[in-house]
């Protein structure tokens, strides 16, 4: 069965579209079929493509995010997806509040970071300006997520 996974951050213009784009490429490389999307808990950027500097950093590594458009997370997502993956503890808390009984489970992306790495959330590059650092972590978590799905 094709797993449906939704990645969620705050604005849906940096971290979660990067996670979507990276997991899409890596899943295809491994021959794993996934339905992927991303969304934000905030609506400021709804309808916009990913943030320019984020797109540029991703493109340099072979991830084209240009077709993605931001949207806000909605209650229906808990029925439409099998797994919802939050980028940080605030996203997680907001998603837990929204989650209907029996809805998709919510996990942190860093739950899939390499064991002992110490990462507990994906720092927001919109504020840190460290787009490559965010991508390093997103790539590592993407590998961990795909390993978990393959088990
Ligand atoms: P993201 O980063 O949650 O990784 O997409 C942000 C981008 C924009 C804003 C917040 C976070 N903002 O407040 O505009």
Backbone and ligand atoms as CSV (ligand in chain L), in Angstrom:
chain,resi,resn,atom,element,x,y,z
A,1,UNK,N,N,0.842,-1.203,0.000
A,1,UNK,CA,C,0.000,0.000,0.000
A,1,UNK,C,C,0.878,1.253,0.000
A,2,UNK,N,N,0.520,2.201,-0.837
A,2,UNK,CA,C,1.297,3.443,-0.889
A,2,UNK,C,C,1.058,4.244,0.381
A,3,UNK,N,N,2.132,4.577,1.047
A,3,UNK,CA,C,2.024,5.389,2.265
A,3,UNK,C,C,1.851,6.852,1.892
A,4,UNK,N,N,0.977,7.519,2.609
A,4,UNK,CA,C,0.735,8.941,2.371
A,4,UNK,C,C,1.328,9.712,3.547
A,5,UNK,N,N,2.256,10.601,3.243
A,5,UNK,CA,C,2.972,11.315,4.299
A,5,UNK,C,C,2.895,12.820,4.058
A,6,UNK,N,N,2.524,13.542,5.111
A,6,UNK,CA,C,2.443,15.004,5.064
A,6,UNK,C,C,3.516,15.596,5.979
A,7,UNK,N,N,4.329,16.500,5.434
A,7,UNK,CA,C,5.349,17.194,6.216
A,7,UNK,C,C,4.814,18.570,6.603
A,8,UNK,N,N,5.008,18.937,7.856
A,8,UNK,CA,C,4.433,20.194,8.356
A,8,UNK,C,C,5.484,21.040,9.077
A,9,UNK,N,N,5.521,22.342,8.725
A,9,UNK,CA,C,6.326,23.301,9.481
A,9,UNK,C,C,5.451,24.521,9.762
A,10,UNK,N,N,6.062,25.668,10.017
A,10,UNK,CA,C,5.275,26.853,10.365
A,10,UNK,C,C,4.752,27.561,9.109
A,11,UNK,N,N,5.657,27.952,8.222
A,11,UNK,CA,C,5.257,28.755,7.062
A,11,UNK,C,C,5.008,27.962,5.783
A,12,UNK,N,N,5.495,26.718,5.741
A,12,UNK,CA,C,5.430,25.858,4.543
A,12,UNK,C,C,6.170,26.484,3.348
A,13,UNK,N,N,7.225,27.242,3.649
A,13,UNK,CA,C,8.046,27.762,2.543
A,13,UNK,C,C,9.534,27.402,2.691
A,14,UNK,N,N,9.924,26.807,3.818
A,14,UNK,CA,C,11.336,26.402,3.966
A,14,UNK,C,C,11.475,24.921,4.295
A,15,UNK,N,N,11.193,24.545,5.545
A,15,UNK,CA,C,11.540,23.189,5.987
A,15,UNK,C,C,10.656,22.094,5.409
A,16,UNK,N,N,9.321,22.262,5.505
A,16,UNK,CA,C,8.467,21.136,5.061
A,16,UNK,C,C,8.485,20.946,3.544
A,17,UNK,N,N,8.531,22.017,2.716
A,17,UNK,CA,C,8.684,21.743,1.278
A,17,UNK,C,C,10.028,21.099,0.958
A,18,UNK,N,N,11.075,21.461,1.719
A,18,UNK,CA,C,12.379,20.807,1.510
A,18,UNK,C,C,12.287,19.329,1.855
A,19,UNK,N,N,11.634,19.029,2.977
A,19,UNK,CA,C,11.468,17.624,3.374
A,19,UNK,C,C,10.705,16.863,2.288
A,20,UNK,N,N,9.640,17.480,1.793
A,20,UNK,CA,C,8.840,16.829,0.730
A,20,UNK,C,C,9.717,16.567,-0.502
A,21,UNK,N,N,10.451,17.596,-0.930
A,21,UNK,CA,C,11.260,17.470,-2.146
A,21,UNK,C,C,12.395,16.467,-1.994
A,22,UNK,N,N,13.035,16.456,-0.822
A,22,UNK,CA,C,14.157,15.542,-0.591
A,22,UNK,C,C,13.651,14.103,-0.491
A,23,UNK,N,N,12.571,13.896,0.272
A,23,UNK,CA,C,12.044,12.529,0.416
A,23,UNK,C,C,11.543,12.020,-0.939
A,24,UNK,N,N,10.972,12.902,-1.752
A,24,UNK,CA,C,10.479,12.463,-3.071
A,24,UNK,C,C,11.626,11.903,-3.912
A,25,UNK,N,N,12.730,12.633,-3.958
A,25,UNK,CA,C,13.874,12.186,-4.762
A,25,UNK,C,C,14.477,10.898,-4.191
A,26,UNK,N,N,14.657,10.871,-2.873
A,26,UNK,CA,C,15.296,9.704,-2.265
A,26,UNK,C,C,14.407,8.460,-2.337
A,27,UNK,N,N,13.096,8.651,-2.227
A,27,UNK,CA,C,12.171,7.511,-2.326
A,27,UNK,C,C,12.216,6.947,-3.749
A,28,UNK,N,N,12.248,7.837,-4.741
A,28,UNK,CA,C,12.312,7.380,-6.140
A,28,UNK,C,C,13.606,6.604,-6.372
A,29,UNK,N,N,14.709,7.085,-5.793
A,29,UNK,CA,C,16.005,6.396,-5.963
A,29,UNK,C,C,15.957,4.987,-5.386
A,30,UNK,N,N,15.138,4.821,-4.329
A,30,UNK,CA,C,15.046,3.498,-3.673
A,30,UNK,C,C,13.896,2.660,-4.222
A,31,UNK,N,N,13.105,3.250,-5.124
A,31,UNK,CA,C,11.965,2.516,-5.672
A,31,UNK,C,C,10.808,2.378,-4.692
A,32,UNK,N,N,10.698,3.327,-3.756
A,32,UNK,CA,C,9.599,3.301,-2.779
A,32,UNK,C,C,8.511,4.269,-3.253
A,33,UNK,N,N,7.281,3.773,-3.354
A,33,UNK,CA,C,6.151,4.619,-3.775
A,33,UNK,C,C,5.539,5.310,-2.578
A,34,UNK,N,N,5.501,6.634,-2.626
A,34,UNK,CA,C,4.898,7.406,-1.535
A,34,UNK,C,C,4.042,8.515,-2.132
A,35,UNK,N,N,2.946,8.849,-1.442
A,35,UNK,CA,C,2.186,10.069,-1.756
A,35,UNK,C,C,2.627,11.122,-0.759
A,36,UNK,N,N,3.177,12.217,-1.246
A,36,UNK,CA,C,3.767,13.215,-0.349
A,36,UNK,C,C,3.129,14.580,-0.554
A,37,UNK,N,N,3.060,15.333,0.533
A,37,UNK,CA,C,2.618,16.724,0.452
A,37,UNK,C,C,3.238,17.445,1.642
A,38,UNK,N,N,3.097,18.773,1.681
A,38,UNK,CA,C,3.547,19.524,2.845
A,38,UNK,C,C,2.574,20.658,3.100
A,39,UNK,N,N,2.592,21.165,4.329
A,39,UNK,CA,C,1.660,22.213,4.745
A,39,UNK,C,C,2.274,22.976,5.907
A,40,UNK,N,N,1.673,24.125,6.236
A,40,UNK,CA,C,2.148,24.940,7.352
A,40,UNK,C,C,1.050,25.126,8.392
A,41,UNK,N,N,1.465,25.350,9.618
A,41,UNK,CA,C,0.457,25.654,10.647
A,41,UNK,C,C,0.021,27.118,10.539
A,42,UNK,N,N,0.833,27.953,9.904
A,42,UNK,CA,C,0.479,29.357,9.681
A,42,UNK,C,C,0.070,29.592,8.235
A,43,UNK,N,N,-0.734,30.634,8.002
A,43,UNK,CA,C,-1.294,30.846,6.651
A,43,UNK,C,C,-0.687,32.033,5.904
A,44,UNK,N,N,0.365,32.643,6.450
A,44,UNK,CA,C,0.905,33.875,5.840
A,44,UNK,C,C,1.354,33.689,4.408
A,45,UNK,N,N,1.833,32.514,4.073
A,45,UNK,CA,C,2.439,32.312,2.750
A,45,UNK,C,C,1.609,31.413,1.839
A,46,UNK,N,N,0.357,31.164,2.215
A,46,UNK,CA,C,-0.492,30.258,1.425
A,46,UNK,C,C,-0.497,30.694,-0.038
A,47,UNK,N,N,-0.311,29.735,-0.935
A,47,UNK,CA,C,-0.311,29.996,-2.377
A,47,UNK,C,C,1.049,30.352,-2.933
A,48,UNK,N,N,2.034,30.599,-2.063
A,48,UNK,CA,C,3.365,31.012,-2.533
A,48,UNK,C,C,4.275,29.811,-2.760
A,49,UNK,N,N,5.237,29.944,-3.689
A,49,UNK,CA,C,6.263,28.902,-3.830
A,49,UNK,C,C,7.226,28.962,-2.645
A,50,UNK,N,N,8.062,27.934,-2.472
A,50,UNK,CA,C,9.054,27.974,-1.393
A,50,UNK,C,C,9.951,29.223,-1.487
A,51,UNK,N,N,10.435,29.641,-0.340
A,51,UNK,CA,C,11.285,30.818,-0.176
A,51,UNK,C,C,12.505,30.719,-1.117
A,52,UNK,N,N,12.828,31.803,-1.805
A,52,UNK,CA,C,13.888,31.807,-2.814
A,52,UNK,C,C,15.210,31.210,-2.348
A,53,UNK,N,N,15.773,31.699,-1.228
A,53,UNK,CA,C,17.058,31.148,-0.778
A,53,UNK,C,C,16.987,29.650,-0.452
A,54,UNK,N,N,15.821,29.207,0.009
A,54,UNK,CA,C,15.645,27.770,0.288
A,54,UNK,C,C,15.626,26.987,-1.024
A,55,UNK,N,N,14.885,27.516,-2.002
A,55,UNK,CA,C,14.848,26.861,-3.317
A,55,UNK,C,C,16.237,26.755,-3.921
A,56,UNK,N,N,17.015,27.839,-3.809
A,56,UNK,CA,C,18.354,27.853,-4.416
A,56,UNK,C,C,19.277,26.818,-3.773
A,57,UNK,N,N,19.222,26.753,-2.436
A,57,UNK,CA,C,20.075,25.782,-1.728
A,57,UNK,C,C,19.665,24.357,-2.095
A,58,UNK,N,N,18.353,24.119,-2.211
A,58,UNK,CA,C,17.862,22.778,-2.554
A,58,UNK,C,C,18.240,22.426,-3.993
A,59,UNK,N,N,18.091,23.398,-4.896
A,59,UNK,CA,C,18.388,23.166,-6.319
A,59,UNK,C,C,19.850,22.781,-6.512
A,60,UNK,N,N,20.731,23.409,-5.714
A,60,UNK,CA,C,22.166,23.107,-5.808
A,60,UNK,C,C,22.455,21.646,-5.475
A,61,UNK,N,N,21.532,21.014,-4.736
A,61,UNK,CA,C,21.714,19.584,-4.383
A,61,UNK,C,C,20.830,18.677,-5.229
A,62,UNK,N,N,20.157,19.262,-6.224
A,62,UNK,CA,C,19.360,18.431,-7.126
A,62,UNK,C,C,17.901,18.284,-6.757
A,63,UNK,N,N,17.406,19.140,-5.850
A,63,UNK,CA,C,15.996,19.078,-5.456
A,63,UNK,C,C,15.273,20.305,-5.997
A,64,UNK,N,N,14.342,20.075,-6.903
A,64,UNK,CA,C,13.593,21.184,-7.517
A,64,UNK,C,C,12.296,21.391,-6.741
A,65,UNK,N,N,12.211,22.504,-6.029
A,65,UNK,CA,C,11.021,22.773,-5.202
A,65,UNK,C,C,10.072,23.760,-5.882
A,66,UNK,N,N,10.379,24.149,-7.139
A,66,UNK,CA,C,9.707,25.307,-7.738
A,66,UNK,C,C,8.211,25.111,-7.979
A,67,UNK,N,N,7.778,23.866,-8.103
A,67,UNK,CA,C,6.354,23.627,-8.388
A,67,UNK,C,C,5.495,23.605,-7.136
A,68,UNK,N,N,6.124,23.574,-5.975
A,68,UNK,CA,C,5.359,23.448,-4.720
A,68,UNK,C,C,4.696,24.772,-4.370
A,69,UNK,N,N,3.548,24.700,-3.732
A,69,UNK,CA,C,2.831,25.900,-3.282
A,69,UNK,C,C,2.394,25.701,-1.843
A,70,UNK,N,N,2.565,26.751,-1.043
A,70,UNK,CA,C,2.248,26.639,0.386
A,70,UNK,C,C,0.744,26.539,0.615
A,71,UNK,N,N,0.401,25.777,1.628
A,71,UNK,CA,C,-0.988,25.707,2.081
A,71,UNK,C,C,-0.991,25.477,3.581
A,72,UNK,N,N,-2.141,25.724,4.169
A,72,UNK,CA,C,-2.263,25.546,5.607
A,72,UNK,C,C,-2.724,24.107,5.898
A,73,UNK,N,N,-2.264,23.567,7.025
A,73,UNK,CA,C,-2.701,22.227,7.409
A,73,UNK,C,C,-4.174,22.281,7.837
A,74,UNK,N,N,-4.937,21.218,7.516
A,74,UNK,CA,C,-6.361,21.209,7.859
A,74,UNK,C,C,-6.716,19.884,8.538
A,75,UNK,N,N,-7.826,19.885,9.234
A,75,UNK,CA,C,-8.243,18.698,9.994
A,75,UNK,C,C,-8.378,17.480,9.073
A,76,UNK,N,N,-8.832,17.704,7.845
A,76,UNK,CA,C,-9.020,16.595,6.892
A,76,UNK,C,C,-7.699,15.862,6.611
A,77,UNK,N,N,-6.565,16.575,6.773
A,77,UNK,CA,C,-5.272,15.936,6.522
A,77,UNK,C,C,-5.068,14.712,7.414
A,78,UNK,N,N,-5.677,14.711,8.587
A,78,UNK,CA,C,-5.500,13.581,9.512
A,78,UNK,C,C,-6.191,12.322,9.003
A,79,UNK,N,N,-7.120,12.486,8.060
A,79,UNK,CA,C,-7.740,11.334,7.413
A,79,UNK,C,C,-7.120,11.033,6.061
A,80,UNK,N,N,-6.576,12.074,5.439
A,80,UNK,CA,C,-6.034,11.924,4.080
A,80,UNK,C,C,-4.617,11.356,4.065
A,81,UNK,N,N,-3.911,11.413,5.211
A,81,UNK,CA,C,-2.526,10.930,5.285
A,81,UNK,C,C,-2.409,9.848,6.345
A,82,UNK,N,N,-1.388,8.976,6.178
A,82,UNK,CA,C,-1.122,7.910,7.149
A,82,UNK,C,C,-0.198,8.396,8.252
A,83,UNK,N,N,0.648,9.364,7.905
A,83,UNK,CA,C,1.648,9.858,8.856
A,83,UNK,C,C,1.836,11.354,8.621
A,84,UNK,N,N,1.884,12.112,9.711
A,84,UNK,CA,C,2.152,13.545,9.615
A,84,UNK,C,C,3.464,13.805,10.358
A,85,UNK,N,N,4.381,14.475,9.689
A,85,UNK,CA,C,5.740,14.636,10.210
A,85,UNK,C,C,6.009,16.117,10.475
A,86,UNK,N,N,6.213,16.457,11.741
A,86,UNK,CA,C,6.409,17.848,12.165
A,86,UNK,C,C,7.895,18.185,12.219
A,87,UNK,N,N,8.218,19.437,11.887
A,87,UNK,CA,C,9.617,19.859,11.869
A,87,UNK,C,C,10.119,20.306,13.239
A,88,UNK,N,N,9.206,20.802,14.102
A,88,UNK,CA,C,9.667,21.223,15.431
A,88,UNK,C,C,8.572,21.012,16.469
A,89,UNK,N,N,8.926,21.277,17.725
A,89,UNK,CA,C,8.018,20.983,18.841
A,89,UNK,C,C,6.762,21.855,18.807
A,90,UNK,N,N,6.885,23.078,18.303
A,90,UNK,CA,C,5.692,23.939,18.200
A,90,UNK,C,C,4.711,23.380,17.171
A,91,UNK,N,N,5.243,22.983,16.013
A,91,UNK,CA,C,4.384,22.372,14.976
A,91,UNK,C,C,3.692,21.145,15.565
A,92,UNK,N,N,4.473,20.354,16.291
A,92,UNK,CA,C,3.971,19.110,16.902
A,92,UNK,C,C,2.822,19.411,17.868
A,93,UNK,N,N,3.014,20.422,18.705
A,93,UNK,CA,C,1.977,20.771,19.693
A,93,UNK,C,C,0.711,21.241,18.979
A,94,UNK,N,N,0.864,22.053,17.945
A,94,UNK,CA,C,-0.305,22.527,17.182
A,94,UNK,C,C,-1.027,21.358,16.509
A,95,UNK,N,N,-0.264,20.436,15.960
A,95,UNK,CA,C,-0.869,19.288,15.271
A,95,UNK,C,C,-1.581,18.379,16.268
A,96,UNK,N,N,-0.975,18.190,17.440
A,96,UNK,CA,C,-1.601,17.330,18.462
A,96,UNK,C,C,-2.936,17.917,18.897
A,97,UNK,N,N,-2.997,19.251,18.968
A,97,UNK,CA,C,-4.265,19.918,19.358
A,97,UNK,C,C,-5.340,19.717,18.292
A,98,UNK,N,N,-4.922,19.683,17.031
A,98,UNK,CA,C,-5.886,19.573,15.913
A,98,UNK,C,C,-6.362,18.144,15.686
A,99,UNK,N,N,-5.550,17.181,16.120
A,99,UNK,CA,C,-5.727,15.784,15.699
A,99,UNK,C,C,-7.043,15.182,16.196
A,100,UNK,N,N,-7.908,14.726,15.260
A,100,UNK,CA,C,-9.129,14.049,15.694
A,100,UNK,C,C,-8.808,12.632,16.170
A,101,UNK,N,N,-9.670,12.093,17.000
A,101,UNK,CA,C,-9.518,10.707,17.486
A,101,UNK,C,C,-9.346,9.758,16.289
A,102,UNK,N,N,-8.319,8.946,16.338
A,102,UNK,CA,C,-8.114,7.970,15.259
A,102,UNK,C,C,-7.440,8.539,14.024
A,103,UNK,N,N,-7.085,9.823,14.054
A,103,UNK,CA,C,-6.426,10.442,12.902
A,103,UNK,C,C,-4.981,9.972,12.767
A,104,UNK,N,N,-4.365,10.347,11.655
A,104,UNK,CA,C,-2.973,9.975,11.384
A,104,UNK,C,C,-2.090,10.300,12.582
A,105,UNK,N,N,-1.098,9.448,12.807
A,105,UNK,CA,C,-0.180,9.733,13.906
A,105,UNK,C,C,0.772,10.862,13.500
A,106,UNK,N,N,1.258,11.577,14.518
A,106,UNK,CA,C,2.160,12.704,14.286
A,106,UNK,C,C,3.519,12.362,14.880
A,107,UNK,N,N,4.565,12.527,14.076
A,107,UNK,CA,C,5.927,12.291,14.577
A,107,UNK,C,C,6.796,13.491,14.243
A,108,UNK,N,N,7.896,13.612,14.969
A,108,UNK,CA,C,8.897,14.626,14.636
A,108,UNK,C,C,9.824,14.067,13.552
A,109,UNK,N,N,10.194,14.917,12.609
A,109,UNK,CA,C,11.122,14.469,11.555
A,109,UNK,C,C,12.435,13.984,12.193
A,110,UNK,N,N,12.863,14.683,13.265
A,110,UNK,CA,C,14.134,14.305,13.907
A,110,UNK,C,C,14.054,12.978,14.661
A,111,UNK,N,N,12.840,12.398,14.800
A,111,UNK,CA,C,12.752,11.026,15.329
A,111,UNK,C,C,13.519,10.077,14.411
A,112,UNK,N,N,13.704,10.505,13.149
A,112,UNK,CA,C,14.366,9.663,12.152
A,112,UNK,C,C,15.814,10.096,11.920
A,113,UNK,N,N,16.317,11.031,12.726
A,113,UNK,CA,C,17.716,11.464,12.606
A,113,UNK,C,C,18.625,10.319,13.066
A,114,UNK,N,N,19.888,10.317,12.634
A,114,UNK,CA,C,20.796,9.242,13.045
A,114,UNK,C,C,20.864,9.137,14.568
A,115,UNK,N,N,20.907,7.896,15.041
A,115,UNK,CA,C,20.930,7.637,16.476
A,115,UNK,C,C,22.086,8.402,17.141
A,116,UNK,N,N,21.783,9.085,18.236
A,116,UNK,CA,C,22.830,9.790,18.961
A,116,UNK,C,C,23.208,11.133,18.377
A,117,UNK,N,N,22.511,11.569,17.330
A,117,UNK,CA,C,22.874,12.850,16.704
A,117,UNK,C,C,22.496,14.025,17.596
A,118,UNK,N,N,21.525,13.815,18.474
A,118,UNK,CA,C,21.134,14.861,19.414
A,118,UNK,C,C,20.128,15.859,18.866
A,119,UNK,N,N,19.778,15.768,17.589
A,119,UNK,CA,C,18.815,16.712,17.035
A,119,UNK,C,C,17.413,16.412,17.549
A,120,UNK,N,N,16.719,17.452,18.017
A,120,UNK,CA,C,15.349,17.259,18.499
A,120,UNK,C,C,14.353,18.027,17.639
A,121,UNK,N,N,14.840,18.892,16.753
A,121,UNK,CA,C,13.967,19.549,15.790
A,121,UNK,C,C,14.808,20.098,14.648
A,122,UNK,N,N,14.133,20.434,13.537
A,122,UNK,CA,C,14.843,21.036,12.402
A,122,UNK,C,C,14.820,22.548,12.618
A,123,UNK,N,N,15.986,23.173,12.885
A,123,UNK,CA,C,16.015,24.622,13.109
A,123,UNK,C,C,15.499,25.353,11.868
A,124,UNK,N,N,14.787,26.469,12.107
A,124,UNK,CA,C,14.119,27.165,11.007
A,124,UNK,C,C,15.095,28.085,10.272
A,125,UNK,N,N,15.464,27.747,9.024
A,125,UNK,CA,C,16.456,28.553,8.308
A,125,UNK,C,C,15.938,29.929,7.906
A,126,UNK,N,N,14.604,30.110,7.962
A,126,UNK,CA,C,14.041,31.440,7.694
A,126,UNK,C,C,14.601,32.440,8.706
A,127,UNK,N,N,14.895,31.926,9.906
A,127,UNK,CA,C,15.447,32.775,10.968
A,127,UNK,C,C,16.948,32.572,11.133
A,128,UNK,N,N,17.435,31.306,11.048
A,128,UNK,CA,C,18.875,31.070,11.257
A,128,UNK,C,C,19.689,31.457,10.028
A,129,UNK,N,N,19.056,31.477,8.841
A,129,UNK,CA,C,19.681,31.728,7.531
A,129,UNK,C,C,20.632,30.605,7.131
A,130,UNK,N,N,20.645,29.509,7.879
A,130,UNK,CA,C,21.525,28.379,7.558
A,130,UNK,C,C,20.741,27.352,6.721
A,131,UNK,N,N,20.569,27.682,5.440
A,131,UNK,CA,C,19.777,26.820,4.563
A,131,UNK,C,C,20.481,25.488,4.296
A,132,UNK,N,N,21.816,25.531,4.184
A,132,UNK,CA,C,22.541,24.280,3.935
A,132,UNK,C,C,22.544,23.384,5.167
A,133,UNK,N,N,22.639,24.004,6.338
A,133,UNK,CA,C,22.579,23.202,7.568
A,133,UNK,C,C,21.227,22.513,7.693
A,134,UNK,N,N,20.166,23.241,7.355
A,134,UNK,CA,C,18.819,22.656,7.403
A,134,UNK,C,C,18.719,21.493,6.416
A,135,UNK,N,N,19.291,21.691,5.226
A,135,UNK,CA,C,19.232,20.615,4.223
A,135,UNK,C,C,20.045,19.394,4.638
A,136,UNK,N,N,21.183,19.622,5.303
A,136,UNK,CA,C,21.966,18.477,5.807
A,136,UNK,C,C,21.095,17.617,6.717
A,137,UNK,N,N,20.387,18.292,7.621
A,137,UNK,CA,C,19.548,17.556,8.577
A,137,UNK,C,C,18.341,16.925,7.884
A,138,UNK,N,N,17.736,17.662,6.976
A,138,UNK,CA,C,16.586,17.126,6.223
A,138,UNK,C,C,17.003,15.867,5.450
A,139,UNK,N,N,18.168,15.906,4.837
A,139,UNK,CA,C,18.623,14.717,4.091
A,139,UNK,C,C,18.851,13.527,5.027
A,140,UNK,N,N,19.440,13.792,6.179
A,140,UNK,CA,C,19.703,12.700,7.131
A,140,UNK,C,C,18.390,12.109,7.653
A,141,UNK,N,N,17.440,12.982,7.972
A,141,UNK,CA,C,16.140,12.495,8.477
A,141,UNK,C,C,15.366,11.773,7.382
A,142,UNK,N,N,15.500,12.250,6.143
A,142,UNK,CA,C,14.829,11.593,5.016
A,142,UNK,C,C,15.351,10.162,4.875
A,143,UNK,N,N,16.672,9.987,4.976
A,143,UNK,CA,C,17.239,8.633,4.896
A,143,UNK,C,C,16.697,7.762,6.023
A,144,UNK,N,N,16.627,8.334,7.234
A,144,UNK,CA,C,16.129,7.567,8.377
A,144,UNK,C,C,14.667,7.190,8.224
A,145,UNK,N,N,13.877,8.120,7.706
A,145,UNK,CA,C,12.448,7.844,7.483
A,145,UNK,C,C,12.293,6.712,6.465
A,146,UNK,N,N,13.050,6.785,5.375
A,146,UNK,CA,C,12.930,5.755,4.325
A,146,UNK,C,C,13.451,4.409,4.826
A,147,UNK,N,N,14.474,4.429,5.674
A,147,UNK,CA,C,14.941,3.175,6.297
A,147,UNK,C,C,13.809,2.574,7.130
A,148,UNK,N,N,13.146,3.429,7.917
A,148,UNK,CA,C,12.057,2.938,8.782
A,148,UNK,C,C,10.906,2.367,7.953
A,149,UNK,N,N,10.592,3.024,6.840
A,149,UNK,CA,C,9.498,2.549,5.994
A,149,UNK,C,C,9.866,1.234,5.303
A,150,UNK,N,N,11.151,1.006,5.107
A,150,UNK,CA,C,11.605,-0.211,4.415
A,150,UNK,C,C,11.661,-1.419,5.346
A,151,UNK,N,N,11.606,-1.169,6.656
A,151,UNK,CA,C,11.734,-2.271,7.615
A,151,UNK,C,C,10.445,-3.060,7.758
L,1,LIG,P1,P,9.242,27.382,7.634
L,1,LIG,O1,O,9.923,28.802,7.911
L,1,LIG,O2,O,8.297,27.125,8.790
L,1,LIG,O3,O,10.377,26.416,7.636
L,1,LIG,O4,O,8.534,27.498,6.309
L,1,LIG,C1,C,9.166,29.982,8.061
L,1,LIG,C2,C,8.947,30.792,6.981
L,1,LIG,C3,C,8.220,31.959,7.136
L,1,LIG,C4,C,7.733,32.323,8.377
L,1,LIG,C5,C,7.949,31.488,9.463
L,1,LIG,C6,C,8.672,30.318,9.302
L,1,LIG,N1,N,7.032,33.533,8.554
L,1,LIG,O5,O,6.651,33.835,9.689
L,1,LIG,O6,O,6.803,34.249,7.568
